[in-house]
Amino acid sequence: MKEKTVAELKAMMDKGEDFQLIDVREPHEAEICQIGGILIPMNTVPDHIDEIAKDKPVVIHCRSGARSGRIVEYLESQGYDNLYNLKGGILAWADEIDPAMAKY
C-alpha cells in the first residue's frame, strides 16, 4: 500500500496539486477536527465508490491511519491504483502540522 506522510500532504496542499482527499471517519469525529476533503464514513464507501476519483491521486485518511488503510486495500481490490493512505492519520497532522488542532 502506498502512503503519504502528513508533510507530503501539506506540501501537496500548499502547491495546489490536483488530488482528492477523503476522510473515512464518522461525522461526529469530523466535527472535532478536520483537514478538509470529502467525508465518506468507512461503512458507506461501497455506496459512494463512484465519487472516488480514478484519474488523479486520492489520499484517504482517518484518525490514525488504520481504517483508511483498510479502505485503501478494499478500493485497490476494486481496481484503483491511485490511492495513498495518510500515514498516522489526523493524529499525525495534529502532532506535526497543526499542534493547536483538537485531538481525540
The 8 nearest C-alpha neighbors of each residue, nearest first, counted from 0:
[[1, 2, 83, 72, 71, 84, 68, 82],
 [0, 2, 83, 84, 82, 3, 71, 81],
 [3, 1, 84, 83, 85, 86, 0, 4],
 [4, 2, 85, 7, 86, 83, 84, 8],
 [3, 5, 7, 86, 6, 85, 8, 2],
 [4, 6, 8, 7, 92, 9, 3, 91],
 [7, 5, 9, 4, 8, 10, 96, 95],
 [8, 6, 10, 4, 5, 9, 3, 11],
 [9, 7, 5, 11, 10, 6, 12, 4],
 [8, 10, 12, 6, 11, 7, 5, 13],
 [9, 11, 13, 7, 8, 12, 14, 6],
 [12, 10, 8, 14, 16, 9, 13, 15],
 [13, 11, 9, 15, 10, 14, 8, 16],
 [12, 14, 10, 15, 11, 9, 16, 8],
 [15, 13, 11, 16, 12, 10, 9, 17],
 [16, 14, 12, 13, 11, 17, 10, 18],
 [15, 17, 11, 14, 18, 12, 13, 10],
 [18, 16, 15, 55, 19, 56, 11, 12],
 [19, 17, 56, 55, 57, 16, 20, 58],
 [18, 20, 57, 58, 56, 21, 36, 52],
 [21, 19, 36, 58, 57, 59, 37, 18],
 [20, 22, 59, 37, 36, 38, 58, 60],
 [21, 23, 38, 60, 24, 61, 37, 59],
 [24, 22, 40, 41, 39, 61, 38, 60],
 [25, 23, 40, 61, 22, 28, 41, 26],
 [24, 26, 40, 28, 27, 29, 23, 41],
 [27, 25, 29, 28, 30, 24, 40, 38],
 [28, 26, 30, 29, 25, 31, 24, 32],
 [29, 27, 30, 25, 26, 31, 24, 32],
 [28, 30, 26, 32, 31, 27, 33, 25],
 [29, 31, 27, 28, 32, 26, 33, 25],
 [32, 30, 28, 29, 101, 27, 33, 102],
 [33, 31, 29, 30, 101, 100, 28, 34],
 [34, 32, 29, 35, 31, 30, 89, 28],
 [33, 35, 36, 32, 89, 92, 22, 29],
 [36, 34, 33, 37, 20, 22, 21, 38],
 [35, 37, 20, 21, 22, 38, 34, 19],
 [36, 38, 21, 22, 39, 20, 35, 19],
 [37, 39, 22, 21, 23, 40, 36, 24],
 [38, 40, 23, 22, 44, 37, 41, 43],
 [41, 39, 23, 24, 25, 43, 42, 38],
 [40, 42, 23, 43, 44, 39, 24, 70],
 [41, 43, 40, 44, 45, 39, 23, 46],
 [44, 42, 46, 41, 40, 45, 39, 47],
 [43, 45, 47, 46, 41, 42, 48, 39],
 [46, 44, 48, 47, 43, 42, 41, 49],
 [45, 47, 43, 44, 48, 49, 42, 50],
 [48, 46, 44, 49, 45, 50, 43, 51],
 [47, 49, 45, 50, 51, 46, 44, 74],
 [48, 50, 47, 51, 52, 46, 45, 53],
 [51, 49, 48, 47, 52, 46, 44, 37],
 [52, 50, 48, 49, 53, 47, 57, 19],
 [53, 51, 54, 55, 50, 57, 19, 49],
 [52, 54, 55, 81, 79, 51, 56, 80],
 [53, 55, 52, 56, 81, 57, 18, 51],
 [56, 54, 18, 53, 52, 57, 81, 17],
 [57, 55, 18, 81, 82, 19, 58, 54],
 [56, 58, 19, 82, 18, 20, 81, 83],
 [59, 57, 83, 20, 84, 82, 19, 21],
 [60, 58, 21, 84, 67, 20, 22, 85],
 [61, 59, 22, 67, 85, 88, 64, 84],
 [60, 62, 88, 24, 23, 67, 64, 22],
 [61, 63, 88, 89, 90, 64, 24, 60],
 [64, 62, 88, 87, 65, 61, 90, 89],
 [63, 65, 88, 87, 67, 61, 86, 66],
 [66, 64, 68, 67, 63, 69, 61, 62],
 [67, 65, 69, 68, 64, 61, 70, 41],
 [66, 68, 70, 60, 64, 69, 61, 65],
 [69, 67, 71, 65, 66, 70, 84, 64],
 [68, 70, 72, 66, 67, 71, 73, 65],
 [69, 71, 73, 67, 72, 68, 74, 66],
 [72, 70, 68, 74, 69, 73, 75, 67],
 [71, 73, 69, 75, 70, 74, 68, 76],
 [74, 72, 70, 76, 75, 71, 69, 77],
 [75, 73, 77, 71, 76, 72, 79, 70],
 [74, 76, 79, 72, 78, 77, 73, 71],
 [75, 77, 73, 74, 78, 72, 79, 71],
 [78, 76, 74, 75, 79, 73, 72, 80],
 [77, 79, 75, 76, 80, 74, 53, 73],
 [78, 80, 75, 74, 81, 77, 53, 82],
 [79, 81, 82, 75, 78, 53, 74, 56],
 [82, 80, 56, 79, 57, 53, 55, 83],
 [83, 81, 57, 80, 58, 56, 71, 84],
 [84, 82, 2, 58, 1, 3, 57, 59],
 [83, 85, 2, 59, 68, 58, 86, 67],
 [86, 84, 3, 60, 88, 2, 4, 59],
 [85, 87, 4, 88, 64, 3, 84, 2],
 [88, 86, 63, 91, 64, 85, 90, 89],
 [89, 87, 63, 64, 62, 61, 85, 90],
 [88, 90, 92, 62, 91, 93, 61, 63],
 [91, 89, 93, 92, 88, 62, 63, 94],
 [90, 92, 87, 94, 89, 93, 88, 95],
 [93, 91, 89, 96, 90, 95, 94, 5],
 [92, 94, 97, 98, 90, 91, 100, 95],
 [95, 93, 91, 98, 92, 96, 90, 97],
 [94, 96, 92, 93, 91, 97, 98, 5],
 [97, 95, 92, 93, 94, 98, 6, 5],
 [96, 98, 93, 99, 100, 92, 95, 94],
 [97, 99, 93, 94, 100, 96, 95, 92],
 [100, 98, 97, 101, 93, 94, 102, 96],
 [101, 99, 93, 98, 97, 102, 32, 92],
 [100, 102, 32, 99, 31, 103, 93, 98],
 [103, 101, 100, 90, 93, 32, 31, 89],
 [102, 101, 31, 90, 28, 62, 32, 89]]
